[in-house]
């Protein structure tokens, strides 16, 4: 373990009353889920040794520890992005910390642009697989065998059992969900129409600026992963209109009820 990881782990363990099972990373406009956590202990990122701060609208920038639907959880209310200028090791540090404090299952969420033309803003997409289009990888550099293997298998980046659980739960709740492939780009600019056509040809269904680095590190660490995208807008060129971050926040607000119900029920079944 690095010094940064050890210090963050020890600091957060000092706030725990019991070991958390489920970790949650809540994307743009989706941090409202953390408000549902009971017996909550809130820790600003600025208080945690080695943690950077989240600078993006819709990301509160705090860790929320407590109970959600009967399960002990730790939630990131806002994440760190590569485009904010942070090194990949910092972007993914919270995932390493979650593993170190006892988390076994990770639910990672994001707001994404719809590349699949059959999608509509407000759809929830269960991530079946991803394409790393960042041009880099958080595992580049020396490998600590205690943290994970040098060459981790990514043939099941998103745990099939969790995907089945989410599918069944959505059906039970009457929540319509899509399933697809998430493409991770660096950002911060939105894609051009030509880039969106390329991503569609590559097999992408949704595109965003996060998630992929965190999932790579989660799988390297041995965590089971479920990914959920909120399709907050259609990607460039599909609709003849400019893209704004405000639209992302507005759309996630509209799907809040379905998102909360689905994730809470999934956590309770994990």
PAZAPA-4460 file (N, C-alpha, C; in steps of 0.05 Angstrom, whole numbers, plus 32768, in hexadecimal, padded with zeros to 4 digits):
% residues 270
    n_x    n_y    n_z   ca_x   ca_y   ca_z    c_x    c_y    c_z   seq   type   mol
   8011   7FE8   8000   8000   8000   8000   8012   8019   8000     1      X     A
   8008   802E   7FF2   8016   8047   7FF2   8010   8056   800C     2      X     A
   8021   8069   8013   801C   8079   802B   8001   8087   802A     3      X     A
   7FFA   8092   8012   7FE1   80A0   800F   7FC9   808D   8015     4      X     A
   7FCB   8075   800B   7FB6   8061   8010   7FB4   805A   802D     5      X     A
   7FCB   8055   803A   7FCB   804D   8056   7FBF   8063   8068     6      X     A
   7FC7   807C   8062   7FBD   8093   8072   7F9F   8097   806F     7      X     A
   7F96   8095   8056   7F79   8098   8051   7F69   8082   805E     8      X     A
   7F73   8069   805B   7F66   8052   8067   7F64   8055   8085     9      X     A
   7F79   805C   8092   7F79   805F   80B0   7F66   8076   80B8    10      X     A
   7F66   808C   80A9   7F55   80A2   80B0   7F37   809A   80AF    11      X     A
   7F30   808D   8098   7F14   8085   8094   7F0C   806F   80A7    12      X     A
   7F1E   805C   80AD   7F17   8047   80C0   7F10   8053   80DC    13      X     A
   7F1C   806A   80E2   7F16   8077   80FB   7EF9   8082   80FC    14      X     A
   7EEC   8083   80E5   7ED0   808D   80E4   7EBC   8076   80E3    15      X     A
   7EC6   805D   80DF   7EB4   8047   80DB   7EAB   803A   80F6    16      X     A
   7E92   8032   80F6   7E88   8022   810D   7E87   8004   8105    17      X     A
   7E85   7FFF   80EA   7E87   7FE4   80E0   7E92   7FE5   80C4    18      X     A
   7E9C   7FCE   80BB   7EA9   7FCC   80A0   7E94   7FCE   808A    19      X     A
   7E97   7FE0   8077   7E84   7FE3   8061   7E87   7FCC   804D    20      X     A
   7E71   7FC3   8042   7E71   7FAE   802D   7E70   7FBB   8011    21      X     A
   7E5F   7FCF   800E   7E5A   7FDA   7FF4   7E65   7FF6   7FF2    22      X     A
   7E74   7FFB   7FDC   7E7E   8016   7FD6   7E6D   8021   7FBF    23      X     A
   7E68   803B   7FC0   7E58   8049   7FAC   7E68   8061   7FA1    24      X     A
   7E6A   8064   7F87   7E76   807C   7F7B   7E5F   8089   7F6C    25      X     A
   7E58   80A1   7F75   7E40   80AF   7F6B   7E48   80C6   7F58    26      X     A
   7E3F   80C4   7F3F   7E47   80D7   7F2A   7E37   80F0   7F2A    27      X     A
   7E3B   8100   7F15   7E2E   811B   7F13   7E10   8119   7F17    28      X     A
   7E06   8129   7F2A   7DEA   812A   7F2F   7DDE   8112   7F3E    29      X     A
   7DEE   80FE   7F43   7DE4   80E5   7F4F   7DEC   80E2   7F6D    30      X     A
   7DF9   80F7   7F77   7E02   80F6   7F93   7DEB   80F6   7FA7    31      X     A
   7DD2   80FB   7F9E   7DBB   80FB   7FAF   7DB7   80E0   7FBD    32      X     A
   7DC1   80CB   7FB2   7DBF   80B1   7FBE   7DCC   80B0   7FDA    33      X     A
   7DE2   80BF   7FDD   7DF0   80C0   7FF7   7DDE   80CC   800D    34      X     A
   7DCB   80DC   8005   7DB9   80E8   8019   7DA6   80D3   8025    35      X     A
   7DA4   80BC   8018   7D93   80A6   8022   7DA1   8095   8037    36      X     A
   7DBB   8099   803A   7DCB   8088   804C   7DC4   808F   8069    37      X     A
   7DBE   807B   8079   7DB6   807F   8095   7DCE   807D   80A8    38      X     A
   7DCB   8088   80BF   7DE1   8089   80D3   7DFB   8093   80C6    39      X     A
   7DF7   80A8   80B5   7E0D   80B0   80A3   7E23   80C0   80B2    40      X     A
   7E3B   80BA   80AB   7E53   80CA   80B3   7E5E   80D6   8099    41      X     A
   7E5F   80F0   8098   7E68   80FE   8080   7E84   8109   8084    42      X     A
   7E96   8103   8071   7EB2   810B   8072   7EB9   811A   8059    43      X     A
   7EBE   8134   805A   7EC7   8143   8042   7EE1   8138   8038    44      X     A
   7EE4   8137   801E   7EFD   812D   8012   7F15   813D   801C    45      X     A
   7F11   8156   8021   7F27   8167   8029   7F32   815F   8045    46      X     A
   7F23   814F   8054   7F2C   8146   806E   7F3C   812C   806C    47      X     A
   7F39   811E   8056   7F45   8103   8053   7F62   8106   8049    48      X     A
   7F76   80FB   8056   7F91   80FD   804D   7F95   80F2   8031    49      X     A
   7FA1   8102   8020   7FA7   80F8   8005   7F91   80FB   7FF0    50      X     A
   7F78   8102   7FFA   7F62   8105   7FE7   7F63   8121   7FDA    51      X     A
   7F5E   8122   7FC0   7F5B   813C   7FB3   7F3E   8146   7FB8    52      X     A
   7F37   815C   7FAC   7F1B   8166   7FAF   7F0D   8165   7F94    53      X     A
   7EF3   8161   7F95   7EE3   8160   7F7D   7EDC   817D   7F75    54      X     A
   7EE0   8184   7F5B   7EDC   819F   7F53   7EC4   81A3   7F40    55      X     A
   7EB4   818E   7F3C   7EA0   818F   7F27   7E84   8193   7F33    56      X     A
   7E74   81A4   7F26   7E58   81A8   7F2F   7E49   818E   7F2F    57      X     A
   7E39   8189   7F44   7E2B   8170   7F47   7E3A   815B   7F56    58      X     A
   7E52   8162   7F60   7E62   8150   7F70   7E68   815E   7F8B    59      X     A
   7E5B   8154   7FA1   7E5E   8161   7FBB   7E7A   815F   7FC6    60      X     A
   7E88   8149   7FC1   7EA3   8147   7FCA   7EA5   813E   7FE7    61      X     A
   7E98   8127   7FED   7E9A   811D   8008   7E94   80FF   8008    62      X     A
   7E9E   80F2   801D   7E9A   80D5   8021   7E83   80D2   8035    63      X     A
   7E70   80C1   8030   7E59   80BC   8042   7E59   809F   804A    64      X     A
   7E5B   809A   8064   7E5E   807F   806F   7E45   8079   8080    65      X     A
   7E39   8062   807C   7E22   805B   808C   7E14   8042   8082    66      X     A
   7DF9   8042   8084   7DE9   802A   807D   7DD5   8032   8067    67      X     A
   7DD3   8021   8052   7DC0   8025   803D   7DB1   800B   8038    68      X     A
   7D97   800C   803E   7D86   7FF4   803A   7D92   7FDB   8048    69      X     A
   7D9C   7FE0   8060   7DA6   7FCA   8071   7DC3   7FC2   806D    70      X     A
   7DD0   7FCE   8059   7DEC   7FC8   8053   7DFE   7FDF   805C    71      X     A
   7E16   7FD7   8066   7E2A   7FEB   806D   7E37   7FF5   8054    72      X     A
   7E37   800F   804F   7E41   801A   8036   7E54   8032   803B    73      X     A
   7E64   8038   8027   7E74   8050   8026   7E70   805C   800B    74      X     A
   7E67   8075   8009   7E60   8081   7FF0   7E71   809A   7FEA    75      X     A
   7E7B   809C   7FD1   7E88   80B4   7FC8   7E72   80C6   7FBC    76      X     A
   7E6D   80DC   7FCA   7E59   80F0   7FC0   7E68   8103   7FAE    77      X     A
   7E6D   80FA   7F95   7E7F   8109   7F83   7E99   80FA   7F80    78      X     A
   7EA5   80FB   7F68   7EBD   80EC   7F62   7ED3   80FF   7F58    79      X     A
   7EEA   80F4   7F53   7F00   8103   7F47   7F03   80FB   7F2A    80      X     A
   7F0A   810E   7F18   7F0C   8108   7EFC   7F28   810E   7EF2    81      X     A
   7F30   80FE   7EDE   7F4A   8102   7ED1   7F4C   811E   7EC5    82      X     A
   7F35   8128   7EBA   7F36   8143   7EAD   7F3A   815A   7EC1    83      X     A
   7F36   8155   7EDB   7F3B   8169   7EEE   7F59   816E   7EF3    84      X     A
   7F69   815D   7EE6   7F86   8160   7EE9   7F92   814D   7EFD    85      X     A
   7F82   813B   7F08   7F8D   8128   7F1B   7F99   8110   7F0D    86      X     A
   7FAE   8106   7F19   7FBB   80ED   7F0F   7FA8   80D6   7F13    87      X     A
   7FAB   80C2   7F02   7F99   80AA   7F04   7F9B   809D   7F1F    88      X     A
   7FB2   809E   7F2C   7FB4   8092   7F47   7FA3   80A0   7F5B    89      X     A
   7F9F   80BB   7F57   7F8D   80CA   7F69   7F70   80C6   7F62    90      X     A
   7F6A   80C4   7F48   7F4E   80BF   7F3F   7F44   80A6   7F4A    91      X     A
   7F55   8092   7F4C   7F4C   8077   7F55   7F53   8071   7F72    92      X     A
   7F60   8083   7F80   7F67   807F   7F9D   7F4F   8076   7FAE    93      X     A
   7F38   8083   7FAB   7F21   807B   7FBB   7F19   805E   7FB8    94      X     A
   7F1D   8053   7FA0   7F16   8036   7F9C   7F2A   8025   7FAC    95      X     A
   7F43   802C   7FAC   7F57   801E   7FBC   7F50   801F   7FD9    96      X     A
   7F48   8037   7FE2   7F41   803A   7FFE   7F28   8029   8005    97      X     A
   7F14   8029   7FF4   7EFC   8019   7FF9   7F04   7FFC   7FFD    98      X     A
   7F15   7FF1   7FEB   7F1E   7FD6   7FEE   7F2C   7FD2   8008    99      X     A
   7F3D   7FE5   8010   7F4D   7FE2   8028   7F3D   7FE2   8041   100      X     A
   7F25   7FF0   8041   7F15   7FF1   805A   7F00   7FDB   805A   101      X     A
   7F00   7FC9   8046   7EEE   7FB2   8048   7ED9   7FAF   8033   102      X     A
   7ED6   7FC3   8021   7EC2   7FC1   800C   7EC7   7FA9   7FFA   103      X     A
   7EB2   7F9B   7FF2   7EB4   7F84   7FE0   7EA5   7F89   7FC6   104      X     A
   7E91   7F9B   7FC6   7E80   7FA0   7FAF   7E7F   7FBE   7FA9   105      X     A
   7E83   7FC5   7F90   7E84   7FE1   7F88   7E6E   7FE7   7F74   106      X     A
   7E5E   7FFC   7F7A   7E4A   8005   7F66   7E54   8021   7F5D   107      X     A
   7E5A   8022   7F43   7E64   803B   7F38   7E50   8047   7F25   108      X     A
   7E49   8060   7F28   7E34   806D   7F18   7E40   8086   7F0A   109      X     A
   7E33   808E   7EF5   7E3B   80A5   7EE6   7E24   80B1   7ED6   110      X     A
   7E28   80C9   7ECD   7E16   80D6   7EB9   7E25   80D4   7E9F   111      X     A
   7E17   80CA   7E8A   7E25   80C5   7E71   7E14   80CF   7E59   112      X     A
   7E22   80D3   7E43   7E14   80DB   7E2B   7E0C   80C2   7E1B   113      X     A
   7DF4   80C2   7E10   7DEA   80AC   7E01   7DF6   80AB   7DE5   114      X     A
   7E04   8095   7DDF   7E0F   8091   7DC4   7DFD   807F   7DB4   115      X     A
   7DF0   806C   7DC1   7DDC   805A   7DB4   7DC4   806B   7DAE   116      X     A
   7DBC   806D   7D95   7DA6   807F   7D8D   7D8B   8076   7D96   117      X     A
   7D89   805D   7DA1   7D6F   8054   7DAC   7D6B   805D   7DC8   118      X     A
   7D80   8068   7DD5   7D7E   8072   7DF0   7D70   808E   7DF1   119      X     A
   7D66   8094   7E09   7D5A   80AE   7E0D   7D65   80BA   7E27   120      X     A
   7D68   80D5   7E29   7D70   80E1   7E42   7D5E   80D8   7E59   121      X     A
   7D6A   80D0   7E6F   7D5B   80C6   7E86   7D5C   80A8   7E88   122      X     A
   7D65   809A   7E73   7D69   807D   7E75   7D7E   8076   7E89   123      X     A
   7D7B   8060   7E97   7D90   8054   7EA7   7D9C   803D   7E98   124      X     A
   7DB7   803C   7E95   7DC4   8027   7E87   7DD6   8017   7E99   125      X     A
   7DD1   7FFD   7E9B   7DE3   7FEB   7EAA   7DFB   7FE6   7E98   126      X     A
   7E13   7FEB   7EA3   7E2B   7FE8   7E93   7E33   7FCB   7E91   127      X     A
   7E34   7FC1   7E78   7E3C   7FA5   7E74   7E5A   7FA3   7E6F   128      X     A
   7E66   7FB8   7E64   7E82   7FB8   7E5E   7E8B   7FD4   7E59   129      X     A
   7EA5   7FD9   7E57   7EAE   7FF4   7E50   7EC4   7FF4   7E3C   130      X     A
   7EC9   800B   7E31   7EE0   8010   7E1F   7EF1   8026   7E2C   131      X     A
   7F0A   8020   7E31   7F1C   8034   7E3D   7F28   8045   7E26   132      X     A
   7F1D   805E   7E24   7F26   8070   7E0F   7F35   8088   7E1B   133      X     A
   7F41   8083   7E33   7F4F   8098   7E41   7F6C   809C   7E36   134      X     A
   7F75   8088   7E28   7F91   8089   7E1E   7FA6   8084   7E33   135      X     A
   7F9D   807B   7E4A   7FAE   8073   7E60   7FA0   805F   7E72   136      X     A
   7FAD   8056   7E87   7FA2   8041   7E98   7FAC   8046   7EB5   137      X     A
   7F9A   8044   7EC9   7FA3   8049   7EE4   7FB7   8035   7EEF   138      X     A
   7FBB   801F   7EE1   7FCD   800A   7EEB   7FE9   800D   7EDF   139      X     A
   7FED   8021   7ECF   8008   8025   7EC3   801C   802D   7EDA   140      X     A
   8033   8020   7ED9   8047   8025   7EEE   804C   800B   7EFE   141      X     A
   805D   800D   7F13   8063   7FF5   7F23   8049   7FE9   7F2E   142      X     A
   8049   7FCE   7F30   8031   7FC0   7F3B   8037   7FB5   7F56   143      X     A
   8026   7FBA   7F69   8027   7FAE   7F84   8016   7F94   7F83   144      X     A
   8023   7F7D   7F84   8014   7F64   7F83   8000   7F60   7F9A   145      X     A
   8005   7F6E   7FB0   7FF1   7F6D   7FC6   7FD7   7F7B   7FBF   146      X     A
   7FD9   7F8E   7FAC   7FC1   7F9D   7FA4   7FB2   7F8F   7F8E   147      X     A
   7FC0   7F80   7F7D   7FB4   7F72   7F67   7FC8   7F69   7F53   148      X     A
   7FC0   7F58   7F3F   7FD3   7F4D   7F2D   7FDE   7F61   7F18   149      X     A
   7FF6   7F5B   7F0E   8002   7F6D   7EFA   7FF0   7F6F   7EE1   150      X     A
   7FE5   7F59   7ED9   7FD4   7F59   7EC0   7FB8   7F4F   7EC7   151      X     A
   7FA7   7F61   7ED2   7F8C   7F59   7EDA   7F7A   7F52   7EC3   152      X     A
   7F6A   7F3D   7EC6   7F56   7F35   7EB2   7F3F   7F49   7EB3   153      X     A
   7F37   7F53   7E9B   7F20   7F65   7E99   7F0A   7F59   7E88   154      X     A
   7F09   7F3F   7E86   7EF4   7F32   7E76   7ED9   7F35   7E83   155      X     A
   7ED8   7F3A   7E9D   7EBF   7F3F   7EAB   7EC4   7F57   7EBD   156      X     A
   7EC7   7F6E   7EB0   7ECC   7F87   7EBF   7EB4   7F8E   7ED1   157      X     A
   7E9C   7F88   7EC7   7E83   7F8D   7ED6   7E77   7F71   7EDD   158      X     A
   7E75   7F6C   7EF6   7E6E   7F51   7F01   7E53   7F48   7EF7   159      X     A
   7E53   7F31   7EEA   7E3A   7F27   7EDD   7E24   7F22   7EF1   160      X     A
   7E2B   7F18   7F09   7E17   7F13   7F1E   7E0A   7F2D   7F26   161      X     A
   7E1A   7F43   7F28   7E0E   7F5D   7F30   7DFD   7F68   7F19   162      X     A
   7E05   7F64   7F00   7DF6   7F6D   7EEA   7DDB   7F5E   7EE9   163      X     A
   7DDB   7F44   7EEF   7DC2   7F35   7EF0   7DB0   7F3F   7F06   164      X     A
   7DBC   7F44   7F1E   7DAD   7F4E   7F35   7DA0   7F69   7F2E   165      X     A
   7DAF   7F7A   7F21   7DA4   7F95   7F1A   7D8E   7F92   7F06   166      X     A
   7D91   7F80   7EF3   7D7C   7F7C   7EDF   7D63   7F72   7EEB   167      X     A
   7D65   7F5E   7EFD   7D4E   7F53   7F0A   7D40   7F67   7F1C   168      X     A
   7D51   7F77   7F2A   7D46   7F8B   7F3D   7D37   7FA1   7F2E   169      X     A
   7D42   7FAA   7F17   7D35   7FBE   7F07   7D19   7FB4   7EFD   170      X     A
   7D19   7F9A   7EF5   7D00   7F8E   7EEC   7CEB   7F8E   7F02   171      X     A
   7CF4   7F86   7F1A   7CE2   7F85   7F31   7CD6   7FA0   7F38   172      X     A
   7CE6   7FB5   7F35   7CDE   7FD0   7F3C   7CD0   7FDE   7F25   173      X     A
   7CCF   7FD2   7F0D   7CC3   7FDE   7EF6   7CD3   7FF5   7EEB   174      X     A
   7CED   7FF4   7EEF   7CFF   8009   7EE5   7D0C   7FFF   7ECB   175      X     A
   7D07   800D   7EB5   7D12   8005   7E9C   7D30   800C   7E9B   176      X     A
   7D41   7FF8   7E94   7D5D   7FFD   7E92   7D68   7FF4   7E76   177      X     A
   7D7C   8002   7E6D   7D8B   7FFA   7E56   7DA4   7FEA   7E5F   178      X     A
   7DB1   7FDC   7E4D   7DCA   7FD0   7E52   7DDD   7FD7   7E3C   179      X     A
   7DF6   7FDE   7E43   7E08   7FE5   7E2D   7E25   7FE9   7E35   180      X     A
   7E34   7FF3   7E23   7E51   7FF7   7E26   7E57   8014   7E2A   181      X     A
   7E66   801A   7E3F   7E6D   8035   7E47   7E89   803B   7E3C   182      X     A
   7E8C   8052   7E2F   7EA6   805B   7E25   7EB0   8071   7E37   183      X     A
   7EC9   806E   7E42   7ED5   8082   7E53   7EE8   8093   7E43   184      X     A
   7EE2   80AE   7E41   7EF4   80C1   7E35   7F00   80D4   7E4A   185      X     A
   7F15   80E1   7E43   7F22   80F3   7E57   7F10   810B   7E5D   186      X     A
   7F02   8117   7E48   7EF5   8131   7E4C   7F0B   8146   7E4E   187      X     A
   7F05   815E   7E57   7EEB   8167   7E61   7ED8   8171   7E4B   188      X     A
   7EE1   8173   7E32   7ECD   817B   7E1D   7EBC   8164   7E16   189      X     A
   7EA4   816A   7E0E   7E92   8155   7E03   7E9D   814C   7DE8   190      X     A
   7E95   8135   7DDF   7E9E   812A   7DC6   7E93   8139   7DAE   191      X     A
   7EA1   8138   7D97   7E96   8143   7D7F   7E83   812F   7D72   192      X     A
   7E71   8137   7D60   7E60   8124   7D53   7E70   810E   7D45   193      X     A
   7E87   8114   7D39   7E97   8100   7D2C   7EA2   80EB   7D40   194      X     A
   7EAA   80F5   7D57   7EB4   80E3   7D6C   7E9D   80D1   7D76   195      X     A
   7E85   80DC   7D78   7E6F   80CB   7D81   7E69   80B5   7D6D   196      X     A
   7E6A   80BC   7D53   7E66   80A7   7D3E   7E7C   8092   7D41   197      X     A
   7E94   809A   7D47   7EAA   8087   7D4A   7EA5   8075   7D62   198      X     A
   7E9C   8080   7D78   7E97   8070   7D90   7E81   805C   7D8C   199      X     A
   7E6C   8064   7D7C   7E56   8052   7D76   7E61   803B   7D65   200      X     A
   7E72   8041   7D52   7E7E   802C   7D41   7E90   801A   7D51   201      X     A
   7E9C   8024   7D66   7EAD   8014   7D78   7E9D   8001   7D89   202      X     A
   7E82   8006   7D8C   7E71   7FF6   7D9D   7E69   8003   7DB6   203      X     A
   7E6D   801D   7DB8   7E64   802C   7DD0   7E47   8033   7DD0   204      X     A
   7E3A   8032   7DE7   7E1E   803A   7DEA   7E1B   8054   7DFA   205      X     A
   7E2F   805A   7E0B   7E2E   8073   7E1B   7E4B   807C   7E1F   206      X     A
   7E4F   8096   7E23   7E69   80A1   7E26   7E6A   80B4   7E3D   207      X     A
   7E80   80B3   7E4C   7E84   80C5   7E63   7EA1   80CA   7E69   208      X     A
   7EA7   80D7   7E7F   7EC2   80DF   7E85   7ECC   80D4   7EA0   209      X     A
   7EC2   80BC   7EA7   7EC9   80B1   7EC1   7EC7   8092   7EC0   210      X     A
   7EC4   8086   7ED7   7EBC   806A   7EDB   7ED1   8055   7ED2   211      X     A
   7EDB   8057   7EBA   7EEE   8043   7EB0   7F07   8040   7EC2   212      X     A
   7F15   8055   7EC9   7F2C   8052   7EDB   7F25   8045   7EF5   213      X     A
   7F0E   804D   7F01   7F06   8042   7F1B   7F00   8025   7F19   214      X     A
   7EF3   801D   7F03   7EEB   8000   7F00   7F04   7FEF   7EFB   215      X     A
   7F18   7FFA   7EEC   7F31   7FEB   7EE7   7F3E   7FE5   7F02   216      X     A
   7F40   7FFA   7F13   7F4D   7FF6   7F2D   7F3C   7FE4   7F3F   217      X     A
   7F22   7FE7   7F3E   7F10   7FD6   7F4E   7F15   7FB8   7F47   218      X     A
   7F16   7FB2   7F2D   7F1A   7F96   7F25   7F36   7F8D   7F2C   219      X     A
   7F4A   7F9E   7F29   7F65   7F98   7F31   7F66   7F91   7F4F   220      X     A
   7F55   7F9F   7F5E   7F54   7F9B   7F7B   7F43   7F83   7F84   221      X     A
   7F34   7F77   7F71   7F23   7F60   7F77   7F07   7F67   7F7F   222      X     A
   7EFF   7F80   7F7B   7EE4   7F88   7F82   7ED0   7F7F   7F6D   223      X     A
   7EB8   7F78   7F75   7EA2   7F73   7F62   7E95   7F8D   7F5B   224      X     A
   7E8E   7F91   7F41   7E86   7FAB   7F37   7E6B   7FAA   7F29   225      X     A
   7E5B   7FBF   7F30   7E42   7FC4   7F20   7E44   7FE1   7F17   226      X     A
   7E3F   7FE6   7EFD   7E3F   8001   7EF2   7E24   8009   7EE8   227      X     A
   7E1C   8022   7EEE   7E03   802D   7EE5   7E07   8049   7EDA   228      X     A
   7DFF   804D   7EC1   7E01   8068   7EB4   7DE5   8074   7EB3   229      X     A
   7DE3   808E   7EB9   7DCB   809D   7EB3   7DCF   80AB   7E99   230      X     A
   7DBF   80A5   7E85   7DC2   80B2   7E6B   7DB7   80CE   7E6E   231      X     A
   7DC8   80E2   7E72   7DBF   80FD   7E79   7DBA   810E   7E60   232      X     A
   7DC5   8106   7E4A   7DC1   8115   7E31   7DC9   8102   7E1A   233      X     A
   7DC1   8109   7E02   7DCA   80FA   7DEA   7DE4   8108   7DE1   234      X     A
   7DF7   80F7   7DD9   7E12   8101   7DD2   7E10   8112   7DB9   235      X     A
   7E25   8122   7DB4   7E26   8136   7D9F   7E1F   812A   7D83   236      X     A
   7E0F   8139   7D74   7E08   8131   7D59   7DEE   8121   7D57   237      X     A
   7DE5   8116   7D6D   7DCC   8105   7D6C   7DB4   8118   7D6C   238      X     A
   7DB4   812B   7D7E   7DA0   8140   7D7E   7DAD   815A   7D76   239      X     A
   7DA0   816B   7D68   7DAC   8184   7D5F   7DAA   819A   7D74   240      X     A
   7DBA   8195   7D8A   7DBB   81A9   7D9F   7DD5   81A7   7DAE   241      X     A
   7DDF   81BE   7DB9   7DF8   81BE   7DC8   7DF5   81AF   7DE3   242      X     A
   7E0C   81A7   7DEE   7E0C   8198   7E07   7E15   81A9   7E1E   243      X     A
   7E08   81A7   7E35   7E0E   81B6   7E4D   7E0E   81A4   7E66   244      X     A
   7E20   81AA   7E79   7E21   819A   7E91   7E07   819E   7EA1   245      X     A
   7DFA   81B6   7E9F   7DE1   81BB   7EAD   7DCC   81A6   7EA5   246      X     A
   7DCC   819F   7E8B   7DB9   818B   7E81   7DBE   8170   7E8F   247      X     A
   7DD7   8169   7E95   7DDE   8150   7EA3   7DD1   8150   7EBE   248      X     A
   7DD4   8166   7ECD   7DC8   8167   7EE8   7DAA   8167   7EE7   249      X     A
   7D9E   8175   7ED4   7D81   8175   7ED1   7D75   8159   7ECC   250      X     A
   7D82   814A   7EBA   7D78   8130   7EB3   7D7B   811C   7ECA   251      X     A
   7D92   811D   7ED8   7D95   810B   7EEF   7D81   8111   7F05   252      X     A
   7D79   812A   7F07   7D65   8131   7F1B   7D4A   8124   7F14   253      X     A
   7D44   8123   7EFA   7D2A   8118   7EF1   7D29   80F9   7EF6   254      X     A
   7D40   80EC   7EF4   7D3F   80CE   7EF8   7D46   80C6   7F14   255      X     A
   7D48   80DA   7F26   7D51   80D5   7F41   7D41   80BE   7F4F   256      X     A
   7D27   80BE   7F4D   7D16   80AB   7F5B   7D1D   808E   7F52   257      X     A
   7D1E   808A   7F38   7D25   806F   7F2D   7D41   8067   7F35   258      X     A
   7D54   8079   7F33   7D6F   8073   7F3A   7D72   806C   7F58   259      X     A
   7D65   807B   7F69   7D67   8076   7F86   7D5A   805B   7F8C   260      X     A
   7D43   8056   7F82   7D35   803D   7F88   7D45   8025   7F7E   261      X     A
   7D50   8027   7F66   7D5F   8010   7F5B   7D78   800A   7F6B   262      X     A
   7D88   801F   7F70   7DA2   801A   7F7D   7D9E   8011   7F9A   263      X     A
   7D8B   801D   7FA8   7D85   8015   7FC4   7D7D   7FF7   7FC5   264      X     A
   7D6C   7FEF   7FB3   7D63   7FD3   7FB3   7D7A   7FC0   7FAC   265      X     A
   7D8B   7FC8   7F99   7DA2   7FB8   7F92   7DB5   7FB4   7FAA   266      X     A
   7DBB   7FCB   7FB7   7DCD   7FCA   7FCE   7DC2   7FB7   7FE3   267      X     A
   7DA8   7FB8   7FE8   7D9B   7FA7   7FFC   7D9D   7F89   7FF6   268      X     A
   7DA0   7F83   7FDC   7DA2   7F67   7FD4   7DBE   7F5D   7FD1   269      X     A
   7DD1   7F6E   7FD3   7DED   7F66   7FCF   7DF8   7F57   7FE8   270      X     A
***
